[in-house]
Structures are given as structure tokens and as C-alpha cells.
Amino acid sequence: MPGNEPGAGGTLWVGFKGQTHLERKSSMRGLKGRVACVTGAAQGIGQEICARLAEEGAHLAVMDIRDTTKTVEHCTQFGVEAQGFLLDVRDKQQIHAVVQEIFKRWGRIDIWVNNAGIFDNTATVDVSEELWDRVSDINYKAMFLCAQAVIPIMEKNQWGRFVNLSSMAGKMAYSEEIAYCSTKAAVLGLTRALAVELGPKGITANAICPGPIESEMLKNTYQHLADINGVTLAEWSASILKTIPVQRFGKPSDVAALVAFLASEEAGFINGQAINIDGGLVFY
């Protein structure tokens, strides 16, 4: 399979064979005892983020609309506390209820990672108002609602970290992705506004802009594009791989490592930034 030869760097959906979050030696970025909350954490990138934060010593509130048992089990292997919470990020009342449950258990919230999101590749003229609202509610509005619920708790300790998952699509534009690109760009504006408002209170806000990260979402997207272009998934993936300077796709652990850094004391002077993690595809 192209890109899977020794040294090629692209795994093309056959499974990454390197270290996992359970095998790495923790760098311990001063997160011990912190309480971290991650949305969209049942699988994929969200699951890896939770495991990495747990590895760094944080207790985890694992939130998703789906079952979070597997993620919670991963986290507890690092000797921290972890609890799953059923959360539909479109529901303001549910957000506030879950935030209060988390606060009741741990008495603090230090880190909030807005990871929940959905992808859509519908042509502009075919995007219904209902579809637009759904993508906007999950990818963007939910971050605003979560921030409203969490900020008063962080302010009490004069310390906090918001890490918002945007995308390289928030900086670039792609055909037939108007809802996705628009919401991911909006995340950057929201992040900067939070950074300016909350910085004086010891709370930072930063956004991460991933490129192609191996996940079910990316696989499904590439399969759709491969079908449209009359090629196989492997062929389409190989064509994308050639455009990435580091000659590999990103791994969920790459994103998780950056989240762990931005959540740490070490990143206290980084605020309001939109940090690319894409192997060199975007330079602004």
C-alpha cells in the first residue's frame, strides 16, 4: 500500500505501530491534582486527549453523548480519578448540570477541552437551515455555552485553561464544506475573545488547528472523496500524503501532546493563539 513502506511515515489506516499513551513515560507537566474536562471524549482524538491528561496526573471528567466507559478505564490506569458524564453539548441546561456535578465531585475545574465536533461536506446550495444549525450548534455554539458555565468556577481559583479544537479548515477554505469551515473559523474568534477577557483573571484560551489526523472522521471523509474521484481510499490517502512536508498523517497522540502542554503551567504565557498541528501544511 503506498505510503506504508518503511520510512514512508503514512499508515493509511492499517494501524499505528509506535508508542501508545499507555507506553510512554510521562513528562508530568504539573497537572497532578488538576481537574480536566474533555467533551467528545468517547473515542478517537478525545479519548487520546483524556488519556494523555491522565498520564500527566490530572483527574478526568469524560464527557460525550456516547458511552465513555472505555475512556474512563484508560484514564484510571494512570492512578487518577475519572468519571464519565453523558453530555449533549447542544443542551445548555445539560451543560450547566454536568458542570455542577463535576464541581460537586472535585470542588474545582482547571482545564476545559472543547473537542466535540462534527464534519459536513455539503454543497452550499444544498445546506438546509437545519443542517447549518446542527453543525454550528455542535462545533461552535457549544463552546460558548460551556465557557459560560465554567468561567465562574475558574475565576474562583484565578487559574484556568481553555483549549478549543478548531481545524486547518478554520484558516483555509475547502469546496463544499461551508458549514464546517465557517464554524471552525468562528472558533478562532471565540478563542481570542475569551483570551482577552479572561487573561487578567489567570485563565488562558487557545485553539488547536489540526490537519489530517488519523481518525474515523478523516477516514470517512477520505472515503467519500475517493468515491467521488473514482479512486480507492488508499490511492486518495496517498495523494494527500504527498502534500504533507513531514510525509505522514497526524496521530491522535500528536494532538493530545499539544493539549497537555497548553493545559500546563509551562504554557501560561501562551494565550489567544491558533496553533497549527498539520505537518507543515499551513504557515499562518
C-alpha positions in Angstrom: 0.0 0.0 0.0 1.5 3.4 -1.0 2.9 5.3 1.9 3.2 2.3 4.2 6.7 1.3 3.2 9.4 1.5 5.8 10.3 5.1 6.4 7.3 6.4 4.4 5.5 7.6 7.5 1.9 7.2 6.4 -0.1 4.4 8.0 -3.1 4.7 5.7 -5.5 3.1 8.1 -3.6 -0.1 8.9 -2.9 1.0 12.5 0.0 3.0 14.0 2.7 0.7 15.4 4.6 3.2 17.6 4.2 4.0 21.2 0.8 4.5 22.7 -0.3 6.7 25.5 0.0 3.7 27.9 3.6 3.0 26.9 5.1 6.5 27.1 7.0 7.8 30.1 5.1 10.8 31.4 6.8 14.1 31.3 4.5 15.3 34.2 3.8 18.9 33.2 2.5 19.9 36.6 -1.0 18.7 36.0 -1.1 16.4 39.1 -4.3 17.1 41.0 -5.8 19.3 38.3 -9.3 18.6 37.1 -9.6 18.3 33.4 -12.8 18.1 31.4 -13.0 16.9 27.8 -16.0 16.9 25.5 -16.4 14.4 22.7 -14.2 12.0 24.7 -15.7 8.6 24.0 -13.3 7.7 21.2 -10.6 9.0 18.8 -8.8 12.2 19.5 -10.9 13.0 22.6 -10.1 9.6 24.1 -6.4 10.2 23.5 -6.6 13.7 25.0 -8.1 12.3 28.2 -5.5 9.5 28.4 -2.7 12.0 28.0 -4.0 14.4 30.6 -4.5 11.4 33.0 -0.9 10.4 32.3 0.2 13.8 33.3 -1.7 13.4 36.6 -5.0 15.2 36.1 -8.3 13.8 37.2 -10.7 13.5 34.2 -14.3 14.4 33.6 -15.0 12.4 30.4 -18.0 13.8 28.5 -19.8 12.5 25.4 -23.2 11.7 24.1 -21.9 8.2 23.7 -20.7 5.6 26.2 -17.4 6.8 27.9 -16.6 3.6 29.8 -13.6 2.7 27.6 -12.0 6.1 28.0 -12.6 6.2 31.8 -10.9 2.8 32.1 -7.9 4.1 30.1 -7.6 7.1 32.4 -7.8 5.2 35.7 -4.8 3.0 34.6 -2.7 6.1 35.4 -3.8 6.2 39.0 -6.1 9.2 38.7 -9.8 9.6 39.2 -12.0 9.6 36.2 -15.8 9.7 35.7 -17.9 9.6 32.6 -20.7 12.1 32.1 -23.5 11.9 29.4 -23.5 15.2 27.7 -25.2 16.6 24.6 -23.2 19.8 24.0 -26.2 21.4 22.3 -28.2 21.4 25.5 -27.5 24.4 27.7 -29.3 23.0 30.8 -27.4 19.7 30.5 -24.1 21.5 30.2 -24.8 23.5 33.4 -26.0 20.4 35.2 -22.8 18.4 34.3 -20.6 21.3 35.2 -22.2 21.4 38.6 -21.8 17.6 39.0 -18.1 17.9 38.2 -17.7 20.8 40.7 -19.6 18.9 43.4 -17.2 15.9 43.0 -13.9 17.7 42.8 -14.5 21.2 44.0 -12.7 22.7 41.1 -12.4 22.8 37.3 -9.0 23.7 36.0 -8.9 22.6 32.3 -11.7 22.6 29.8 -11.1 21.0 26.4 -13.8 21.6 23.8 -13.2 18.7 21.5 -16.7 17.7 20.4 -17.4 18.4 16.8 -18.8 17.1 13.5 -17.8 17.3 9.9 -20.0 18.1 6.9 -19.2 18.3 3.2 -22.4 19.5 1.6 -22.5 21.9 -1.3 -23.7 25.4 -0.2 -26.9 25.3 -2.2 -27.8 22.0 -0.6 -27.2 23.0 3.0 -30.5 23.2 4.9 -31.1 25.6 7.7 -31.4 22.6 10.0 -28.0 21.2 8.9 -26.4 24.6 9.3 -27.8 25.0 12.8 -26.7 21.5 13.8 -23.1 22.0 12.6 -23.0 25.4 14.2 -24.5 24.3 17.5 -22.0 21.4 18.0 -18.9 23.0 16.5 -19.2 26.5 17.8 -22.1 27.5 20.0 -21.4 24.6 22.4 -18.0 26.1 23.2 -19.7 29.4 24.1 -22.2 27.6 26.3 -19.5 25.6 28.0 -17.4 28.7 28.7 -20.4 30.4 30.2 -20.9 27.6 32.6 -17.2 27.0 33.5 -15.8 30.6 33.8 -17.3 31.4 37.2 -15.7 28.3 38.7 -12.3 29.0 37.2 -12.4 32.6 38.3 -12.7 31.5 41.9 -9.2 30.0 41.7 -7.8 32.7 39.4 -6.5 29.9 37.1 -7.8 28.0 34.2 -7.1 26.7 30.7 -9.5 26.6 27.7 -8.3 24.5 24.8 -10.6 24.6 21.8 -10.3 22.3 18.9 -10.6 24.1 15.6 -9.1 22.9 12.3 -6.9 23.9 9.4 -10.3 24.4 7.8 -10.7 27.3 10.1 -7.8 29.1 8.3 -8.3 27.7 4.8 -11.4 27.1 2.7 -12.5 23.8 1.1 -15.1 23.2 -1.5 -18.5 22.0 -0.3 -17.5 22.5 3.4 -19.1 25.9 4.1 -20.7 24.9 7.4 -17.6 23.2 8.7 -15.1 25.9 7.6 -17.3 28.7 8.9 -17.8 27.1 12.3 -14.1 26.3 12.7 -13.1 29.8 11.8 -15.7 31.1 14.3 -13.9 29.0 17.0 -10.8 31.1 16.4 -12.7 34.4 17.1 -14.3 32.9 20.2 -10.9 31.8 21.5 -9.3 35.2 21.0 -12.3 36.9 22.7 -12.0 34.6 25.7 -8.3 35.1 25.9 -8.5 38.9 26.1 -11.4 38.9 28.6 -10.1 36.1 30.9 -6.3 36.7 30.7 -6.3 39.2 33.6 -8.0 36.5 35.7 -5.3 33.9 35.2 -7.3 32.0 32.6 -5.9 31.4 29.1 -7.7 30.3 26.0 -6.0 28.8 22.9 -7.2 26.9 19.8 -5.6 24.0 18.1 -5.9 23.7 14.3 -5.3 20.0 13.3 -4.6 18.9 9.8 -5.2 15.4 8.7 -5.3 13.3 11.9 -5.9 9.6 11.6 -9.5 9.1 12.9 -12.8 7.7 11.8 -13.9 11.2 10.8 -10.9 11.6 8.5 -11.3 8.1 7.1 -14.9 8.6 6.3 -14.2 11.9 4.7 -11.4 10.5 2.5 -13.6 7.5 1.5 -16.3 10.0 0.4 -13.7 12.0 -1.6 -12.2 8.8 -3.1 -15.6 7.6 -4.2 -16.3 10.9 -5.9 -13.0 10.9 -7.7 -13.2 7.2 -8.7 -10.2 6.0 -6.8 -9.6 3.8 -3.8 -9.2 5.0 -0.2 -5.5 4.1 -0.3 -5.0 5.9 -3.5 -6.7 9.1 -2.2 -4.8 8.9 1.1 -1.5 8.5 -0.8 -2.2 11.6 -2.9 -2.8 13.6 0.3 0.2 12.2 2.0 2.4 13.6 -0.8 1.4 17.2 0.1 2.4 16.9 3.7 6.0 18.0 4.3 6.7 15.6 7.1 5.3 12.8 4.9 2.9 11.2 7.4 -0.5 11.7 8.8 -1.0 13.0 12.3 -1.9 10.8 15.1 -4.4 11.5 17.9 -1.4 11.4 20.3 0.1 14.3 18.5 -2.9 16.4 19.3 -3.1 15.1 22.8 0.5 16.1 23.5 -0.2 19.7 22.4 -3.3 19.8 24.5 -1.3 18.6 27.6 1.2 21.4 27.0 -1.4 24.1 26.6 -3.1 22.9 29.7 0.1 23.2 31.8 1.8 25.9 33.8 4.5 25.9 31.2 2.1 27.4 28.6 0.9 30.2 30.9 2.2 32.9 28.6 0.6 31.4 25.5 -2.9 33.0 25.1 -5.3 33.6 22.3 -3.3 31.6 19.8 -4.4 29.3 17.0 -1.7 26.7 16.8 -1.4 24.5 13.7 -0.6 20.8 14.0 -0.6 19.7 10.5 2.9 18.5 9.5 3.6 21.8 7.7 0.6 22.3 5.5 -0.4 25.8 6.8 2.1 28.5 7.8 -0.2 31.2 9.3 
